[in-house]
């Protein structure tokens, strides 16, 4: 009984995660024509493990169907987890990371230029762009492949020059500061 409720609760959580991935895919398809500088997403570090979990959940579903173990809560939870690991995670790699005309697709989600409150580069190992979200205490990251680093800096400089990215309210305003130098 407790396990059935737990699987139902997990199913609801994975349903939300699956819906988010599908929403990201739909959003990315709409934005494909408005790319500025994009690249394929990186493979998750535990990619084989993720696919192995998906395969195990698929085998569990087949076993439950074959044995007639069709209780709704566990079946729903296991199905949603299977969809996430075997379908949603591999499909999420189709979302191209980088710069679009209306924002940046980070490693986690899309961020419109107008919501960028600050940025910083971390260059140890992989080059990573850290974007601060305005009006929230959140930071998003985007790993930039080395061959795109210079172009990414130019795109950001151009977006700041065209006032799509504006750092108002960040730091001291003593005059004579060019925000393009923040890139």
Secondary structure, 3 states (H helix, E strand, C coil): CHHHHHHHHHHHHHHHHHHHHHHHHHHHHHHHHHEEEEECCCCCCCHHHHHHHHHHHHHHHHHHHHHCCCCHHHHHHHHHHHHHHHHHHHHHCCCCEEEECCEEECCCCEEEHHHEEEEEEECCCCEEEEEEECCCCCEEEEEECHHHHHHHHHHHHHHHHCCCCCCCCCCCCCCCCCHHHHC
